[in-house]
Amino acid sequence: MSVFSEEKTHILVSGLVKRYPGAQAPAIAGVDLAIRRGEIFGIIGRSGAGKSSLLRTFNRLELPTEGSVQVAGQDVGSLTGASLMQLRRRIGMIFQHFNLLSAKTAFGNVALPLKVAGVGRDEIERRVTELLDLVGLADKRDAYPAQLSGGQKQRVGIARALVHRPEILLCDEATSALDPESTDAILTLLRDINSRLGLTIVLITHEMSVIHEICHRVVVLDQGRVVEEGEVWNIFGAPQHDVTRALLRTLQKTIPGDLREGLLDQPQASDDRLVLDLHYTGGQGRGPDLAGLVEALGSGVELLFGGIDRIQGHGQGHLLVAIERRGRSDADILARVQSLSDDVRKLGYVPDRI
Ligand SMILES: Nc1ncnc2c1ncn2[C@@H]1O[C@H](COP(=O)(O)OP(=O)(O)OP(=O)(O)O)[C@@H](O)[C@H]1O
C-alpha cells in the first residue's frame, strides 16, 4: 500500500534541495515533509528561511534541484505539458498583493482562468456567480479592483484560485497586507473553505496569530531546513528551537515594566514575597489550578499577572504569582508547586505590598 492511502498524505516532500544559480547556500537544504489531506498546514521561519521556495515547488513554480515533491502520489518534477497544466489546476494559489487585473471587474478576474481553459459562457456565468457568492462578494461582481477594499480584493483572489475546483490551496502571505479586521474575515473564510470543500490549505505567514487561528500543524524552517514540526498547540506551548521561540515572542505577554522593575534579586525584609512564573504548555491536560496552588501553599498567594490562551482545546500560558514565604525556604515552596505546572521559574521577590 502506498504512503498516500496509508497516511492520508496529500503532499510528500522527500530530500528536497533547491539551489538558485549563483547563490552560495541552497534555499532549501534537504527537507522531508508530509502534509495530510484536508489539513491547514503552516510554514513559518525568519526572512530568507526558504518558505516561498518550498511552497513554490508544490505547484512547480520552482523545480527541485534534488529530491522530489509528490502531490497525491504524482511526482510534480516529472510533469510536462498537459499533465503540468492539469496539476496547476488542482492547486490554487493566493498572494499577498492579490495579483488582480485592474482593467477587469471582480467577475472578469474570476472568470479569466475559465475563459483561458475554454469553458463555455453559461458554465462560466454559473461557476463565477457561485464562487462570488461563496466568498461573500455577490454584490461586487461589477466592481473593479480599485473600488474594492484589501479584504474584498483577497476574496476575489480566493474565488479566482478556486475556479478549477482545486484540491489544494497555497497561500503566500495572504493576509499580510490586510488590517486586523479583514485578516479575521479572510481567515474565517479560509477555515470555512477548508471544512466545507475539504481543501488542503498550505500557508506561509510571518503573522504567528494566523498560525494560532487556523492551522492544524506547522513546520518551522531555518536556513532551508526543518527545525521543528508538529501540532500547533504543541509547538506554541513548548517550542524547542531558538528560532521558534524568537518567532513566537510576538505572541507572548511580556511582564509589565513596573512589575519587572520592582523585582528584587534578594529578599530585603522577612515578609518580602517570592515571585514565581508558572508555565502551562497544554500537555497532559494540565491547566492552571488556582485551588491547587492555595492548597499547596496556604492562602498567601497573590496572582500578579498572566494569561491563559486556548489552542486546539489545550489551555496554555503562564501565571505570575507572589507567595508569602512564612519562614519556608524557596526550595520548599518550589517543591510544593512543582507538580502544578509544566515549568516553574523563580523571578525574584516583591515587598509585602506592591
Ligand atoms: N529567484 C531567486 N534567485 C536567487 N535566489 C533566490 C531566489 N528566490 C529566493 N532566493 C534566495 O533563497 C533564499 C530563500 O528565499 P525564500 O524567498 O524562499 O525565503 P522566505 O523564507 O520565503 O523569505 P521571506 O520571508 O523574506 O519571503 C534567500 O536567501 C533568497 O535570497
The ligand as an SDF file (V2000), in Angstrom:
LIG
                    3D

 31 33  0  0  0  0  0  0  0  0999 V2000
   14.7900   33.5460   -7.7020 N   0  0  0  0  0  0  0  0  0  0  0  0
   15.8090   33.5360   -6.8390 C   0  0  0  0  0  0  0  0  0  0  0  0
   17.0950   33.6280   -7.2510 N   0  0  0  0  0  0  0  0  0  0  0  0
   18.1050   33.6020   -6.3740 C   0  0  0  0  0  0  0  0  0  0  0  0
   17.9880   33.4650   -5.0390 N   0  0  0  0  0  0  0  0  0  0  0  0
   16.7270   33.3750   -4.5570 C   0  0  0  0  0  0  0  0  0  0  0  0
   15.5730   33.4050   -5.4150 C   0  0  0  0  0  0  0  0  0  0  0  0
   14.4760   33.2910   -4.6430 N   0  0  0  0  0  0  0  0  0  0  0  0
   14.9030   33.1890   -3.3700 C   0  0  0  0  0  0  0  0  0  0  0  0
   16.2570   33.2420   -3.3110 N   0  0  0  0  0  0  0  0  0  0  0  0
   17.0750   33.1270   -2.1000 C   0  0  0  0  0  0  0  0  0  0  0  0
   16.7430   31.9220   -1.4530 O   0  0  0  0  0  0  0  0  0  0  0  0
   16.6960   32.0900   -0.0400 C   0  0  0  0  0  0  0  0  0  0  0  0
   15.3180   31.6970    0.4710 C   0  0  0  0  0  0  0  0  0  0  0  0
   14.3730   32.6260   -0.0570 O   0  0  0  0  0  0  0  0  0  0  0  0
   12.8090   32.4710    0.1510 P   0  0  0  0  0  0  0  0  0  0  0  0
   12.1610   33.6120   -0.5800 O   0  0  0  0  0  0  0  0  0  0  0  0
   12.4020   31.0960   -0.1890 O   0  0  0  0  0  0  0  0  0  0  0  0
   12.7110   32.6750    1.7270 O   0  0  0  0  0  0  0  0  0  0  0  0
   11.4490   33.1160    2.6160 P   0  0  0  0  0  0  0  0  0  0  0  0
   11.5760   32.3620    3.8690 O   0  0  0  0  0  0  0  0  0  0  0  0
   10.2110   32.9590    1.8210 O   0  0  0  0  0  0  0  0  0  0  0  0
   11.7640   34.6490    2.8650 O   0  0  0  0  0  0  0  0  0  0  0  0
   10.7630   35.9130    3.1010 P   0  0  0  0  0  0  0  0  0  0  0  0
   10.0190   35.6390    4.3780 O   0  0  0  0  0  0  0  0  0  0  0  0
   11.6930   37.0730    3.2360 O   0  0  0  0  0  0  0  0  0  0  0  0
    9.8670   35.9780    1.9060 O   0  0  0  0  0  0  0  0  0  0  0  0
   17.0540   33.5460    0.2240 C   0  0  0  0  0  0  0  0  0  0  0  0
   18.4220   33.6210    0.5410 O   0  0  0  0  0  0  0  0  0  0  0  0
   16.7610   34.2350   -1.0850 C   0  0  0  0  0  0  0  0  0  0  0  0
   17.6080   35.3330   -1.2800 O   0  0  0  0  0  0  0  0  0  0  0  0
  1  2  1  0
  2  3  1  0
  2  7  2  0
  3  4  2  0
  4  5  1  0
  5  6  2  0
  6  7  1  0
  6 10  1  0
  7  8  1  0
  8  9  2  0
  9 10  1  0
 10 11  1  0
 11 12  1  0
 11 30  1  0
 12 13  1  0
 13 14  1  0
 13 28  1  0
 14 15  1  0
 15 16  1  0
 16 17  2  0
 16 18  1  0
 16 19  1  0
 19 20  1  0
 20 21  2  0
 20 22  1  0
 20 23  1  0
 23 24  1  0
 24 25  2  0
 24 26  1  0
 24 27  1  0
 28 29  1  0
 28 30  1  0
 30 31  1  0
M  END
$$$$
